[in-house]
């Protein structure tokens, strides 16, 4: 679940349905959004607004420990997927 500030109140949103991941287990969806975000910012830069959709999605779907582990693997050049655009 992500939150956006709208005026003085927060609007909570969850990730929409992705037909590529129809099952209740969202592990692959989490991982794919993480990969897509890093590919997107590699290609377009961190300020490219559409990349933020992937960022919000993986922050909503992935446990914090996974994100930390993914970041550590990426920094150590040991991430199990290509992040090149």
PyMOL Python script that loads the backbone (N, CA, C, O; Angstrom):
from pymol import cmd

cmd.read_pdbstr("""\
ATOM      1  N   UNK A   1       0.848  -1.161   0.000  1.00  0.00           N
ATOM      2  CA  UNK A   1       0.000   0.000   0.000  1.00  0.00           C
ATOM      3  C   UNK A   1       0.894   1.223   0.000  1.00  0.00           C
ATOM      4  O   UNK A   1       1.840   1.295   0.785  1.00  0.00           O
ATOM      5  N   UNK A   2       0.621   2.164  -0.845  1.00  0.00           N
ATOM      6  CA  UNK A   2       1.387   3.397  -0.855  1.00  0.00           C
ATOM      7  C   UNK A   2       0.476   4.540  -0.447  1.00  0.00           C
ATOM      8  O   UNK A   2      -0.749   4.420  -0.449  1.00  0.00           O
ATOM      9  N   UNK A   3       1.098   5.634  -0.103  1.00  0.00           N
ATOM     10  CA  UNK A   3       0.305   6.774   0.314  1.00  0.00           C
ATOM     11  C   UNK A   3       0.762   8.005  -0.444  1.00  0.00           C
ATOM     12  O   UNK A   3       1.950   8.179  -0.715  1.00  0.00           O
ATOM     13  N   UNK A   4      -0.179   8.843  -0.778  1.00  0.00           N
ATOM     14  CA  UNK A   4       0.110  10.103  -1.434  1.00  0.00           C
ATOM     15  C   UNK A   4      -0.588  11.192  -0.643  1.00  0.00           C
ATOM     16  O   UNK A   4      -1.719  11.020  -0.188  1.00  0.00           O
ATOM     17  N   UNK A   5       0.092  12.304  -0.487  1.00  0.00           N
ATOM     18  CA  UNK A   5      -0.497  13.398   0.263  1.00  0.00           C
ATOM     19  C   UNK A   5      -1.305  14.260  -0.696  1.00  0.00           C
ATOM     20  O   UNK A   5      -0.794  14.720  -1.717  1.00  0.00           O
ATOM     21  N   UNK A   6      -2.555  14.470  -0.361  1.00  0.00           N
ATOM     22  CA  UNK A   6      -3.451  15.265  -1.172  1.00  0.00           C
ATOM     23  C   UNK A   6      -4.027  16.346  -0.269  1.00  0.00           C
ATOM     24  O   UNK A   6      -4.925  16.078   0.529  1.00  0.00           O
ATOM     25  N   UNK A   7      -3.520  17.551  -0.390  1.00  0.00           N
ATOM     26  CA  UNK A   7      -3.937  18.597   0.528  1.00  0.00           C
ATOM     27  C   UNK A   7      -3.437  18.276   1.919  1.00  0.00           C
ATOM     28  O   UNK A   7      -2.239  18.077   2.119  1.00  0.00           O
ATOM     29  N   UNK A   8      -4.343  18.221   2.886  1.00  0.00           N
ATOM     30  CA  UNK A   8      -3.978  17.902   4.265  1.00  0.00           C
ATOM     31  C   UNK A   8      -4.302  16.464   4.649  1.00  0.00           C
ATOM     32  O   UNK A   8      -4.158  16.096   5.815  1.00  0.00           O
ATOM     33  N   UNK A   9      -4.739  15.638   3.692  1.00  0.00           N
ATOM     34  CA  UNK A   9      -5.052  14.256   4.031  1.00  0.00           C
ATOM     35  C   UNK A   9      -4.273  13.299   3.133  1.00  0.00           C
ATOM     36  O   UNK A   9      -3.846  13.664   2.038  1.00  0.00           O
ATOM     37  N   UNK A  10      -4.096  12.084   3.608  1.00  0.00           N
ATOM     38  CA  UNK A  10      -3.389  11.066   2.851  1.00  0.00           C
ATOM     39  C   UNK A  10      -4.392  10.201   2.098  1.00  0.00           C
ATOM     40  O   UNK A  10      -5.452   9.860   2.623  1.00  0.00           O
ATOM     41  N   UNK A  11      -4.049   9.856   0.877  1.00  0.00           N
ATOM     42  CA  UNK A  11      -4.861   8.960   0.076  1.00  0.00           C
ATOM     43  C   UNK A  11      -4.070   7.670  -0.067  1.00  0.00           C
ATOM     44  O   UNK A  11      -2.985   7.669  -0.648  1.00  0.00           O
ATOM     45  N   UNK A  12      -4.602   6.574   0.458  1.00  0.00           N
ATOM     46  CA  UNK A  12      -3.919   5.294   0.396  1.00  0.00           C
ATOM     47  C   UNK A  12      -4.351   4.543  -0.854  1.00  0.00           C
ATOM     48  O   UNK A  12      -5.538   4.462  -1.172  1.00  0.00           O
ATOM     49  N   UNK A  13      -3.350   3.989  -1.567  1.00  0.00           N
ATOM     50  CA  UNK A  13      -3.633   3.240  -2.779  1.00  0.00           C
ATOM     51  C   UNK A  13      -2.861   1.942  -2.750  1.00  0.00           C
ATOM     52  O   UNK A  13      -1.762   1.876  -2.201  1.00  0.00           O
ATOM     53  N   UNK A  14      -3.435   0.912  -3.341  1.00  0.00           N
ATOM     54  CA  UNK A  14      -2.714  -0.342  -3.502  1.00  0.00           C
ATOM     55  C   UNK A  14      -2.394  -0.516  -4.975  1.00  0.00           C
ATOM     56  O   UNK A  14      -2.937   0.181  -5.831  1.00  0.00           O
ATOM     57  N   UNK A  15      -1.513  -1.449  -5.253  1.00  0.00           N
ATOM     58  CA  UNK A  15      -1.120  -1.724  -6.622  1.00  0.00           C
ATOM     59  C   UNK A  15      -2.304  -2.337  -7.352  1.00  0.00           C
ATOM     60  O   UNK A  15      -3.008  -3.184  -6.802  1.00  0.00           O
ATOM     61  N   UNK A  16      -2.524  -1.908  -8.591  1.00  0.00           N
ATOM     62  CA  UNK A  16      -3.618  -2.453  -9.381  1.00  0.00           C
ATOM     63  C   UNK A  16      -3.334  -3.874  -9.846  1.00  0.00           C
ATOM     64  O   UNK A  16      -2.219  -4.373  -9.690  1.00  0.00           O
ATOM     65  N   UNK A  17      -4.330  -4.518 -10.410  1.00  0.00           N
ATOM     66  CA  UNK A  17      -4.208  -5.885 -10.896  1.00  0.00           C
ATOM     67  C   UNK A  17      -3.249  -5.934 -12.077  1.00  0.00           C
ATOM     68  O   UNK A  17      -3.312  -5.086 -12.967  1.00  0.00           O
ATOM     69  N   UNK A  18      -2.368  -6.916 -12.089  1.00  0.00           N
ATOM     70  CA  UNK A  18      -1.445  -7.143 -13.192  1.00  0.00           C
ATOM     71  C   UNK A  18      -1.709  -8.547 -13.716  1.00  0.00           C
ATOM     72  O   UNK A  18      -1.456  -9.525 -13.013  1.00  0.00           O
ATOM     73  N   UNK A  19      -2.208  -8.658 -14.928  1.00  0.00           N
ATOM     74  CA  UNK A  19      -2.605  -9.949 -15.493  1.00  0.00           C
ATOM     75  C   UNK A  19      -1.442 -10.931 -15.606  1.00  0.00           C
ATOM     76  O   UNK A  19      -1.659 -12.137 -15.724  1.00  0.00           O
ATOM     77  N   UNK A  20      -0.208 -10.422 -15.572  1.00  0.00           N
ATOM     78  CA  UNK A  20       0.943 -11.321 -15.626  1.00  0.00           C
ATOM     79  C   UNK A  20       1.073 -12.128 -14.340  1.00  0.00           C
ATOM     80  O   UNK A  20       1.727 -13.171 -14.331  1.00  0.00           O
ATOM     81  N   UNK A  21       0.459 -11.660 -13.251  1.00  0.00           N
ATOM     82  CA  UNK A  21       0.573 -12.298 -11.938  1.00  0.00           C
ATOM     83  C   UNK A  21      -0.819 -12.477 -11.328  1.00  0.00           C
ATOM     84  O   UNK A  21      -1.185 -11.755 -10.401  1.00  0.00           O
ATOM     85  N   UNK A  22      -1.602 -13.442 -11.846  1.00  0.00           N
ATOM     86  CA  UNK A  22      -2.997 -13.565 -11.400  1.00  0.00           C
ATOM     87  C   UNK A  22      -3.177 -14.237 -10.042  1.00  0.00           C
ATOM     88  O   UNK A  22      -4.265 -14.163  -9.472  1.00  0.00           O
ATOM     89  N   UNK A  23      -2.159 -14.880  -9.513  1.00  0.00           N
ATOM     90  CA  UNK A  23      -2.295 -15.627  -8.262  1.00  0.00           C
ATOM     91  C   UNK A  23      -2.120 -14.737  -7.042  1.00  0.00           C
ATOM     92  O   UNK A  23      -1.666 -13.598  -7.148  1.00  0.00           O
ATOM     93  N   UNK A  24      -2.481 -15.267  -5.894  1.00  0.00           N
ATOM     94  CA  UNK A  24      -2.372 -14.518  -4.644  1.00  0.00           C
ATOM     95  C   UNK A  24      -0.921 -14.264  -4.263  1.00  0.00           C
ATOM     96  O   UNK A  24      -0.617 -13.238  -3.654  1.00  0.00           O
ATOM     97  N   UNK A  25      -0.017 -15.179  -4.609  1.00  0.00           N
ATOM     98  CA  UNK A  25       1.388 -15.004  -4.276  1.00  0.00           C
ATOM     99  C   UNK A  25       1.985 -13.928  -5.184  1.00  0.00           C
ATOM    100  O   UNK A  25       2.061 -14.109  -6.399  1.00  0.00           O
ATOM    101  N   UNK A  26       2.398 -12.829  -4.604  1.00  0.00           N
ATOM    102  CA  UNK A  26       2.870 -11.681  -5.372  1.00  0.00           C
ATOM    103  C   UNK A  26       4.394 -11.540  -5.372  1.00  0.00           C
ATOM    104  O   UNK A  26       4.918 -10.471  -5.686  1.00  0.00           O
ATOM    105  N   UNK A  27       5.104 -12.609  -5.024  1.00  0.00           N
ATOM    106  CA  UNK A  27       6.566 -12.554  -4.968  1.00  0.00           C
ATOM    107  C   UNK A  27       7.177 -12.187  -6.315  1.00  0.00           C
ATOM    108  O   UNK A  27       8.062 -11.335  -6.384  1.00  0.00           O
ATOM    109  N   UNK A  28       6.709 -12.823  -7.381  1.00  0.00           N
ATOM    110  CA  UNK A  28       7.250 -12.529  -8.708  1.00  0.00           C
ATOM    111  C   UNK A  28       6.896 -11.115  -9.140  1.00  0.00           C
ATOM    112  O   UNK A  28       7.690 -10.440  -9.795  1.00  0.00           O
ATOM    113  N   UNK A  29       5.706 -10.673  -8.771  1.00  0.00           N
ATOM    114  CA  UNK A  29       5.281  -9.315  -9.091  1.00  0.00           C
ATOM    115  C   UNK A  29       6.189  -8.312  -8.384  1.00  0.00           C
ATOM    116  O   UNK A  29       6.601  -7.319  -8.985  1.00  0.00           O
ATOM    117  N   UNK A  30       6.501  -8.560  -7.131  1.00  0.00           N
ATOM    118  CA  UNK A  30       7.416  -7.723  -6.360  1.00  0.00           C
ATOM    119  C   UNK A  30       8.753  -7.631  -7.079  1.00  0.00           C
ATOM    120  O   UNK A  30       9.251  -6.538  -7.349  1.00  0.00           O
ATOM    121  N   UNK A  31       9.329  -8.788  -7.386  1.00  0.00           N
ATOM    122  CA  UNK A  31      10.647  -8.847  -8.021  1.00  0.00           C
ATOM    123  C   UNK A  31      10.639  -8.143  -9.380  1.00  0.00           C
ATOM    124  O   UNK A  31      11.559  -7.386  -9.691  1.00  0.00           O
ATOM    125  N   UNK A  32       9.604  -8.391 -10.192  1.00  0.00           N
ATOM    126  CA  UNK A  32       9.549  -7.798 -11.525  1.00  0.00           C
ATOM    127  C   UNK A  32       9.420  -6.286 -11.466  1.00  0.00           C
ATOM    128  O   UNK A  32      10.016  -5.592 -12.290  1.00  0.00           O
ATOM    129  N   UNK A  33       8.660  -5.756 -10.516  1.00  0.00           N
ATOM    130  CA  UNK A  33       8.540  -4.303 -10.382  1.00  0.00           C
ATOM    131  C   UNK A  33       9.854  -3.685  -9.928  1.00  0.00           C
ATOM    132  O   UNK A  33      10.197  -2.580 -10.346  1.00  0.00           O
ATOM    133  N   UNK A  34      10.596  -4.391  -9.072  1.00  0.00           N
ATOM    134  CA  UNK A  34      11.921  -3.912  -8.654  1.00  0.00           C
ATOM    135  C   UNK A  34      12.848  -3.837  -9.868  1.00  0.00           C
ATOM    136  O   UNK A  34      13.529  -2.833 -10.078  1.00  0.00           O
ATOM    137  N   UNK A  35      12.865  -4.904 -10.660  1.00  0.00           N
ATOM    138  CA  UNK A  35      13.703  -4.948 -11.867  1.00  0.00           C
ATOM    139  C   UNK A  35      13.270  -3.867 -12.851  1.00  0.00           C
ATOM    140  O   UNK A  35      14.111  -3.151 -13.394  1.00  0.00           O
ATOM    141  N   UNK A  36      11.962  -3.743 -13.087  1.00  0.00           N
ATOM    142  CA  UNK A  36      11.458  -2.750 -14.036  1.00  0.00           C
ATOM    143  C   UNK A  36      11.805  -1.329 -13.602  1.00  0.00           C
ATOM    144  O   UNK A  36      12.133  -0.493 -14.443  1.00  0.00           O
ATOM    145  N   UNK A  37      11.739  -1.046 -12.313  1.00  0.00           N
ATOM    146  CA  UNK A  37      12.092   0.286 -11.822  1.00  0.00           C
ATOM    147  C   UNK A  37      13.558   0.601 -12.124  1.00  0.00           C
ATOM    148  O   UNK A  37      13.875   1.678 -12.629  1.00  0.00           O
ATOM    149  N   UNK A  38      14.432  -0.326 -11.817  1.00  0.00           N
ATOM    150  CA  UNK A  38      15.857  -0.049 -12.023  1.00  0.00           C
ATOM    151  C   UNK A  38      16.232  -0.010 -13.502  1.00  0.00           C
ATOM    152  O   UNK A  38      17.145   0.721 -13.886  1.00  0.00           O
ATOM    153  N   UNK A  39      15.551  -0.774 -14.324  1.00  0.00           N
ATOM    154  CA  UNK A  39      15.757  -0.671 -15.773  1.00  0.00           C
ATOM    155  C   UNK A  39      15.276   0.684 -16.264  1.00  0.00           C
ATOM    156  O   UNK A  39      15.929   1.324 -17.088  1.00  0.00           O
ATOM    157  N   UNK A  40      14.138   1.116 -15.758  1.00  0.00           N
ATOM    158  CA  UNK A  40      13.544   2.390 -16.168  1.00  0.00           C
ATOM    159  C   UNK A  40      14.448   3.566 -15.807  1.00  0.00           C
ATOM    160  O   UNK A  40      14.689   4.441 -16.639  1.00  0.00           O
ATOM    161  N   UNK A  41      14.955   3.593 -14.564  1.00  0.00           N
ATOM    162  CA  UNK A  41      15.800   4.730 -14.187  1.00  0.00           C
ATOM    163  C   UNK A  41      17.155   4.668 -14.885  1.00  0.00           C
ATOM    164  O   UNK A  41      17.790   5.703 -15.089  1.00  0.00           O
ATOM    165  N   UNK A  42      17.607   3.470 -15.254  1.00  0.00           N
ATOM    166  CA  UNK A  42      18.847   3.371 -16.028  1.00  0.00           C
ATOM    167  C   UNK A  42      18.656   3.963 -17.412  1.00  0.00           C
ATOM    168  O   UNK A  42      19.565   4.591 -17.955  1.00  0.00           O
ATOM    169  N   UNK A  43      17.474   3.762 -17.983  1.00  0.00           N
ATOM    170  CA  UNK A  43      17.198   4.243 -19.328  1.00  0.00           C
ATOM    171  C   UNK A  43      16.779   5.708 -19.361  1.00  0.00           C
ATOM    172  O   UNK A  43      17.195   6.450 -20.250  1.00  0.00           O
ATOM    173  N   UNK A  44      15.958   6.130 -18.398  1.00  0.00           N
ATOM    174  CA  UNK A  44      15.342   7.462 -18.464  1.00  0.00           C
ATOM    175  C   UNK A  44      15.750   8.412 -17.354  1.00  0.00           C
ATOM    176  O   UNK A  44      15.508   9.614 -17.465  1.00  0.00           O
ATOM    177  N   UNK A  45      16.358   7.918 -16.290  1.00  0.00           N
ATOM    178  CA  UNK A  45      16.736   8.772 -15.173  1.00  0.00           C
ATOM    179  C   UNK A  45      15.706   8.735 -14.058  1.00  0.00           C
ATOM    180  O   UNK A  45      14.541   8.411 -14.285  1.00  0.00           O
ATOM    181  N   UNK A  46      16.145   9.070 -12.853  1.00  0.00           N
ATOM    182  CA  UNK A  46      15.279   8.984 -11.675  1.00  0.00           C
ATOM    183  C   UNK A  46      14.126   9.981 -11.689  1.00  0.00           C
ATOM    184  O   UNK A  46      13.132   9.778 -10.991  1.00  0.00           O
ATOM    185  N   UNK A  47      14.238  11.040 -12.458  1.00  0.00           N
ATOM    186  CA  UNK A  47      13.187  12.055 -12.477  1.00  0.00           C
ATOM    187  C   UNK A  47      12.078  11.744 -13.481  1.00  0.00           C
ATOM    188  O   UNK A  47      11.106  12.493 -13.571  1.00  0.00           O
ATOM    189  N   UNK A  48      12.206  10.657 -14.233  1.00  0.00           N
ATOM    190  CA  UNK A  48      11.197  10.278 -15.226  1.00  0.00           C
ATOM    191  C   UNK A  48       9.969   9.744 -14.483  1.00  0.00           C
ATOM    192  O   UNK A  48      10.029   8.687 -13.855  1.00  0.00           O
ATOM    193  N   UNK A  49       8.869  10.474 -14.556  1.00  0.00           N
ATOM    194  CA  UNK A  49       7.671  10.181 -13.750  1.00  0.00           C
ATOM    195  C   UNK A  49       7.128   8.757 -13.909  1.00  0.00           C
ATOM    196  O   UNK A  49       6.772   8.152 -12.897  1.00  0.00           O
ATOM    197  N   UNK A  50       7.045   8.190 -15.106  1.00  0.00           N
ATOM    198  CA  UNK A  50       6.510   6.823 -15.209  1.00  0.00           C
ATOM    199  C   UNK A  50       7.305   5.777 -14.423  1.00  0.00           C
ATOM    200  O   UNK A  50       6.745   4.744 -14.057  1.00  0.00           O
ATOM    201  N   UNK A  51       8.582   6.012 -14.156  1.00  0.00           N
ATOM    202  CA  UNK A  51       9.376   5.071 -13.360  1.00  0.00           C
ATOM    203  C   UNK A  51       8.847   4.979 -11.936  1.00  0.00           C
ATOM    204  O   UNK A  51       8.968   3.937 -11.292  1.00  0.00           O
ATOM    205  N   UNK A  52       8.266   6.054 -11.447  1.00  0.00           N
ATOM    206  CA  UNK A  52       7.781   6.082 -10.067  1.00  0.00           C
ATOM    207  C   UNK A  52       6.648   5.080  -9.836  1.00  0.00           C
ATOM    208  O   UNK A  52       6.422   4.655  -8.703  1.00  0.00           O
ATOM    209  N   UNK A  53       5.931   4.698 -10.906  1.00  0.00           N
ATOM    210  CA  UNK A  53       4.883   3.685 -10.780  1.00  0.00           C
ATOM    211  C   UNK A  53       5.493   2.359 -10.322  1.00  0.00           C
ATOM    212  O   UNK A  53       4.939   1.689  -9.450  1.00  0.00           O
ATOM    213  N   UNK A  54       6.630   1.981 -10.907  1.00  0.00           N
ATOM    214  CA  UNK A  54       7.300   0.747 -10.507  1.00  0.00           C
ATOM    215  C   UNK A  54       7.821   0.849  -9.073  1.00  0.00           C
ATOM    216  O   UNK A  54       7.749  -0.116  -8.312  1.00  0.00           O
ATOM    217  N   UNK A  55       8.344   2.019  -8.710  1.00  0.00           N
ATOM    218  CA  UNK A  55       8.845   2.244  -7.355  1.00  0.00           C
ATOM    219  C   UNK A  55       7.724   2.053  -6.334  1.00  0.00           C
ATOM    220  O   UNK A  55       7.891   1.339  -5.345  1.00  0.00           O
ATOM    221  N   UNK A  56       6.587   2.692  -6.580  1.00  0.00           N
ATOM    222  CA  UNK A  56       5.446   2.558  -5.657  1.00  0.00           C
ATOM    223  C   UNK A  56       4.967   1.113  -5.597  1.00  0.00           C
ATOM    224  O   UNK A  56       4.612   0.616  -4.528  1.00  0.00           O
ATOM    225  N   UNK A  57       4.958   0.439  -6.744  1.00  0.00           N
ATOM    226  CA  UNK A  57       4.476  -0.941  -6.782  1.00  0.00           C
ATOM    227  C   UNK A  57       5.373  -1.856  -5.971  1.00  0.00           C
ATOM    228  O   UNK A  57       4.877  -2.640  -5.161  1.00  0.00           O
ATOM    229  N   UNK A  58       6.700  -1.774  -6.172  1.00  0.00           N
ATOM    230  CA  UNK A  58       7.539  -2.707  -5.423  1.00  0.00           C
ATOM    231  C   UNK A  58       7.598  -2.357  -3.942  1.00  0.00           C
ATOM    232  O   UNK A  58       7.744  -3.250  -3.108  1.00  0.00           O
ATOM    233  N   UNK A  59       7.489  -1.084  -3.600  1.00  0.00           N
ATOM    234  CA  UNK A  59       7.440  -0.727  -2.176  1.00  0.00           C
ATOM    235  C   UNK A  59       6.145  -1.226  -1.529  1.00  0.00           C
ATOM    236  O   UNK A  59       6.116  -1.524  -0.335  1.00  0.00           O
ATOM    237  N   UNK A  60       5.096  -1.312  -2.309  1.00  0.00           N
ATOM    238  CA  UNK A  60       3.825  -1.808  -1.793  1.00  0.00           C
ATOM    239  C   UNK A  60       3.823  -3.329  -1.682  1.00  0.00           C
ATOM    240  O   UNK A  60       3.234  -3.878  -0.750  1.00  0.00           O
ATOM    241  N   UNK A  61       4.470  -4.013  -2.617  1.00  0.00           N
ATOM    242  CA  UNK A  61       4.401  -5.471  -2.692  1.00  0.00           C
ATOM    243  C   UNK A  61       5.519  -6.195  -1.943  1.00  0.00           C
ATOM    244  O   UNK A  61       5.297  -7.286  -1.419  1.00  0.00           O
ATOM    245  N   UNK A  62       6.692  -5.619  -1.883  1.00  0.00           N
ATOM    246  CA  UNK A  62       7.862  -6.318  -1.343  1.00  0.00           C
ATOM    247  C   UNK A  62       8.038  -6.057   0.152  1.00  0.00           C
ATOM    248  O   UNK A  62       7.875  -4.924   0.605  1.00  0.00           O
ATOM    249  N   UNK A  63       8.366  -7.088   0.913  1.00  0.00           N
ATOM    250  CA  UNK A  63       8.756  -6.855   2.311  1.00  0.00           C
ATOM    251  C   UNK A  63      10.042  -6.016   2.349  1.00  0.00           C
ATOM    252  O   UNK A  63      10.888  -6.129   1.461  1.00  0.00           O
ATOM    253  N   UNK A  64      10.179  -5.189   3.368  1.00  0.00           N
ATOM    254  CA  UNK A  64      11.357  -4.314   3.479  1.00  0.00           C
ATOM    255  C   UNK A  64      12.663  -5.093   3.477  1.00  0.00           C
ATOM    256  O   UNK A  64      13.663  -4.618   2.938  1.00  0.00           O
ATOM    257  N   UNK A  65      12.670  -6.291   4.075  1.00  0.00           N
ATOM    258  CA  UNK A  65      13.898  -7.099   4.105  1.00  0.00           C
ATOM    259  C   UNK A  65      14.319  -7.488   2.694  1.00  0.00           C
ATOM    260  O   UNK A  65      15.510  -7.519   2.386  1.00  0.00           O
ATOM    261  N   UNK A  66      13.347  -7.783   1.839  1.00  0.00           N
ATOM    262  CA  UNK A  66      13.662  -8.154   0.461  1.00  0.00           C
ATOM    263  C   UNK A  66      14.273  -6.972  -0.276  1.00  0.00           C
ATOM    264  O   UNK A  66      15.258  -7.121  -0.999  1.00  0.00           O
ATOM    265  N   UNK A  67      13.686  -5.807  -0.088  1.00  0.00           N
ATOM    266  CA  UNK A  67      14.200  -4.612  -0.764  1.00  0.00           C
ATOM    267  C   UNK A  67      15.638  -4.356  -0.326  1.00  0.00           C
ATOM    268  O   UNK A  67      16.498  -4.058  -1.154  1.00  0.00           O
ATOM    269  N   UNK A  68      15.899  -4.472   0.970  1.00  0.00           N
ATOM    270  CA  UNK A  68      17.265  -4.288   1.473  1.00  0.00           C
ATOM    271  C   UNK A  68      18.219  -5.306   0.857  1.00  0.00           C
ATOM    272  O   UNK A  68      19.332  -4.961   0.461  1.00  0.00           O
ATOM    273  N   UNK A  69      17.779  -6.566   0.778  1.00  0.00           N
ATOM    274  CA  UNK A  69      18.614  -7.615   0.201  1.00  0.00           C
ATOM    275  C   UNK A  69      18.843  -7.365  -1.289  1.00  0.00           C
ATOM    276  O   UNK A  69      19.961  -7.523  -1.779  1.00  0.00           O
ATOM    277  N   UNK A  70      17.786  -6.975  -2.013  1.00  0.00           N
ATOM    278  CA  UNK A  70      17.935  -6.661  -3.435  1.00  0.00           C
ATOM    279  C   UNK A  70      18.939  -5.524  -3.622  1.00  0.00           C
ATOM    280  O   UNK A  70      19.796  -5.588  -4.502  1.00  0.00           O
ATOM    281  N   UNK A  71      18.831  -4.475  -2.787  1.00  0.00           N
ATOM    282  CA  UNK A  71      19.750  -3.337  -2.883  1.00  0.00           C
ATOM    283  C   UNK A  71      21.194  -3.766  -2.621  1.00  0.00           C
ATOM    284  O   UNK A  71      22.110  -3.352  -3.332  1.00  0.00           O
ATOM    285  N   UNK A  72      21.391  -4.598  -1.597  1.00  0.00           N
ATOM    286  CA  UNK A  72      22.739  -5.082  -1.289  1.00  0.00           C
ATOM    287  C   UNK A  72      23.292  -5.909  -2.442  1.00  0.00           C
ATOM    288  O   UNK A  72      24.459  -5.756  -2.804  1.00  0.00           O
ATOM    289  N   UNK A  73      22.482  -6.774  -3.020  1.00  0.00           N
ATOM    290  CA  UNK A  73      22.928  -7.594  -4.142  1.00  0.00           C
ATOM    291  C   UNK A  73      23.263  -6.725  -5.345  1.00  0.00           C
ATOM    292  O   UNK A  73      24.256  -6.965  -6.033  1.00  0.00           O
ATOM    293  N   UNK A  74      22.437  -5.716  -5.598  1.00  0.00           N
ATOM    294  CA  UNK A  74      22.666  -4.812  -6.730  1.00  0.00           C
ATOM    295  C   UNK A  74      23.976  -4.056  -6.554  1.00  0.00           C
ATOM    296  O   UNK A  74      24.751  -3.923  -7.501  1.00  0.00           O
ATOM    297  N   UNK A  75      24.226  -3.560  -5.348  1.00  0.00           N
ATOM    298  CA  UNK A  75      25.464  -2.820  -5.066  1.00  0.00           C
ATOM    299  C   UNK A  75      26.698  -3.708  -5.161  1.00  0.00           C
ATOM    300  O   UNK A  75      27.781  -3.228  -5.496  1.00  0.00           O
ATOM    301  N   UNK A  76      26.545  -5.001  -4.869  1.00  0.00           N
ATOM    302  CA  UNK A  76      27.663  -5.944  -4.929  1.00  0.00           C
ATOM    303  C   UNK A  76      27.784  -6.601  -6.306  1.00  0.00           C
ATOM    304  O   UNK A  76      28.569  -7.532  -6.486  1.00  0.00           O
ATOM    305  N   UNK A  77      27.004  -6.112  -7.279  1.00  0.00           N
ATOM    306  CA  UNK A  77      26.967  -6.691  -8.629  1.00  0.00           C
ATOM    307  C   UNK A  77      26.662  -8.183  -8.601  1.00  0.00           C
ATOM    308  O   UNK A  77      27.202  -8.946  -9.403  1.00  0.00           O
ATOM    309  N   UNK A  78      25.795  -8.602  -7.677  1.00  0.00           N
ATOM    310  CA  UNK A  78      25.417 -10.003  -7.536  1.00  0.00           C
ATOM    311  C   UNK A  78      23.909 -10.198  -7.702  1.00  0.00           C
ATOM    312  O   UNK A  78      23.376 -11.248  -7.344  1.00  0.00           O
ATOM    313  N   UNK A  79      23.223  -9.190  -8.244  1.00  0.00           N
ATOM    314  CA  UNK A  79      21.773  -9.287  -8.407  1.00  0.00           C
ATOM    315  C   UNK A  79      21.482 -10.327  -9.478  1.00  0.00           C
ATOM    316  O   UNK A  79      22.151 -10.343 -10.512  1.00  0.00           O
ATOM    317  N   UNK A  80      20.479 -11.214  -9.251  1.00  0.00           N
ATOM    318  CA  UNK A  80      20.246 -12.337 -10.157  1.00  0.00           C
ATOM    319  C   UNK A  80      19.549 -12.008 -11.476  1.00  0.00           C
ATOM    320  O   UNK A  80      19.181 -12.924 -12.213  1.00  0.00           O
ATOM    321  N   UNK A  81      19.360 -10.747 -11.789  1.00  0.00           N
ATOM    322  CA  UNK A  81      18.726 -10.367 -13.053  1.00  0.00           C
ATOM    323  C   UNK A  81      19.465  -9.174 -13.642  1.00  0.00           C
ATOM    324  O   UNK A  81      20.094  -8.399 -12.922  1.00  0.00           O
ATOM    325  N   UNK A  82      19.381  -9.041 -14.948  1.00  0.00           N
ATOM    326  CA  UNK A  82      19.992  -7.887 -15.622  1.00  0.00           C
ATOM    327  C   UNK A  82      19.139  -6.653 -15.359  1.00  0.00           C
ATOM    328  O   UNK A  82      17.915  -6.700 -15.484  1.00  0.00           O
ATOM    329  N   UNK A  83      19.784  -5.558 -14.998  1.00  0.00           N
ATOM    330  CA  UNK A  83      19.086  -4.302 -14.780  1.00  0.00           C
ATOM    331  C   UNK A  83      19.401  -3.289 -15.881  1.00  0.00           C
ATOM    332  O   UNK A  83      19.091  -2.103 -15.763  1.00  0.00           O
ATOM    333  N   UNK A  84      20.013  -3.774 -16.936  1.00  0.00           N
ATOM    334  CA  UNK A  84      20.303  -2.911 -18.084  1.00  0.00           C
ATOM    335  C   UNK A  84      19.042  -2.754 -18.938  1.00  0.00           C
ATOM    336  O   UNK A  84      18.312  -3.720 -19.159  1.00  0.00           O
ATOM    337  N   UNK A  85      18.795  -1.535 -19.414  1.00  0.00           N
ATOM    338  CA  UNK A  85      17.579  -1.301 -20.230  1.00  0.00           C
ATOM    339  C   UNK A  85      17.624  -2.048 -21.553  1.00  0.00           C
ATOM    340  O   UNK A  85      16.686  -1.957 -22.346  1.00  0.00           O
TER     341      UNK A  85
END
""", "prot")
cmd.dss("prot")
cmd.show_as("cartoon", "prot")
cmd.util.cbc("prot")
cmd.orient("prot")
